[in-house]
Amino acid sequence: TMVSSRRLCVVLAATASLLCASATSSPHRGFTCFVPAAAPGLGLRSSQRSAACSSAWGPGVARARGRSGGCLLGVGMAVDQAKVDTLVKKVQDAGEVSAKGSSKIAKALKKASGTPTFGVEFLREEGVEPHKLEGASLAIRRGKASLIVVDTTVDEHGVEDLEQFVKEQATAKGNFPGPTPVAWRGNIKTVEDVARAAATGCDAVAISMQDSGETGKELIKAALVLGIEPLAEVQDKDEVESAVEAGAKLIQVRFASTAVDSFKAFAAVSLRKDIPDDCVAIATVQGRQGGPEIQYAGQMTGAKYNTVVFSSMMNDCRNVNNERYVAYVISLMLSKKSQKLKINEAKASRDVFSAPQGWGDSSTHV
């Protein structure tokens, strides 16, 4: 028995040596249950920090340490580049011809009855490892949110978060409630970025008119050509006019300033009159404030914004209280209770949602 064990160890050691040697000589050659250190993105977990992990694609992605104990290669690398190239060519072939684009999200957000709608943004907290989000996606849909914005700029794994939301919402097709539209927020700055957003199955792509500069109009037109709705982020009247001129119908007021929330709420109310009536006026309110977000959201709906998006509303879905919190706030906003009662009820329920992630604090900003 001892001899057999020794022989087995020798065989295993020899096999491991052969695999490593072959991977070194042919880094793109794959083996069952083995991921070469420099292999292209396959959506598999590598046991080492690989070159693929360090170069994982993400538009405008911020660099950060990968998860410990291995790297999950990003969905950005799993997208068929040939498909992306085809979409880019489609935009190029369209030239200056204007495209009407889809209006699915616009219709979902702007109710004929005038009833306001609400959106939820997921932005994984810095330092929190990627984790399963299917339950959170389901909770948002059941909670009657009308839009999910997924911010992928936290690190190189952010695009994995987006993929999970897109896949889970797709399972609701043909059911009631149906899929909640998903918008990608990822520092989109090139036509290829827009094409990649379309290739991942997103319904909309967020385009910052300030960050994109002169190319903002081009990106909006590209989105329209590819059949996804451009969500134009604006901060002043000039940016509103530029986005509308390019064909955007989803106009989201979102300030990059670190000013106090009360000032930003005042500025958003003042800017509402500059958004045309045939567009969807979307306000942004910082989530997880434990009451004040209800107040500011009320100010936005009072100013006739069609939709309010709670930014950074979800940041760590490993705790079920995050899902309960989102469902609670959305249900509270959709209720017919008075604004004062809503705010007081939210403040009184702090202890109910006292998860380790908490309700957030006023130091965060939109």
C-alpha positions, 0 to 999 in steps of 0.5 A: 500500500505504501509503495502504491501511494508513493507511485501515485504521488510520483505520477501526480507530480509528473503530470503537474510538471507537464501541464505547467511546462506546456502552459509556459510554452503555449500560454493560450493552450487550455486543459480541462480544469486548468486555466493558463496564466495568460489565457484569454477571458473564459469566465473561469477562475484562475488560481493565480493572479494572471495577466488577463486579470490585470487587463480585464476590460471595463470602459473607464474602469478604475484599477483596484486590487482583485479578489484574494485567492484568485481572479474571476475573469470579467464578462467584459472579456467574454463579450464576442469582440467580433460582435462588438466590431460588427456593431461599431461598423453598423454605427459607422455605416449609419453616418449622419443619418438620424435614428429614432431608437427604442423608447421602451424605457421612456414609456416605462418611466413616464406614466400617462397618469403622471405617477412618478416612477423610481429607479435603483442604482447598484454600485458595489462598495469599494473593497467588497468582493464580487458576489451573487446578485440574482436575489437583489435583482429579483427583489428590485423587480418585485419591489416595482422599481422601474429602472436599474442602473449598474455602476461598474466603475468600482474595479475591474470586476464591475462588469461582472455585476452588470452581467448578473443583473442583465441575465437575471432580468432576462429570466422574467421575459413573458412573466409578470412583473416583466424585466426591469430595464438595466442601464450601464453606468461605466464611464462610456467614452467611445463608440466601441464602449457603446457597442459593447454595452449593446452586446452585453444586452443592456437596455440603456447606457449612461452617457455623461455629457460633461465627461464625454465632452464633444463626443457626447452627441456622437455617443448618443447617436451611436446608442440610438443606431444600436437600439439601446436608449441613451441615458444622458447625465446633465448638470446644466442647461447647455448640457440638456440642450446638447443631449436633446439636440443629439436625440436623447429622451432620457435626461438625468440630472446628476451633479458631480459636485460634493455640495450638500444634498439640500443645495443639489436638490435646489439646483435640480428643481431649478433645472427641471424647467429646461428639460423639454416635455417630450423627454423623461426628466430624471432626478438623482437622489443619494440613497441610504440616508435614513429619511432625508432621501425621502424628503429630497425625492419628494421635492423632485416629484413635486418639481414634476420630475417623472423619475427619481433614481436613488444613487448608490442604493445598493452596495453589498447584497450579501446581507438580505437587509439591503434588499429589504431596505430597497423594497421598503423605500420604493414602497414608501415612495409609491404609497399615498401617505403624506410626505411628512409621514413618509419621512418620519416613518423612514427615520423611525425604521433605522433600527429595522435596517441596521445591517452592517452596511447600514443606511449610509451616511451624509458624507456620500454624495450623488 
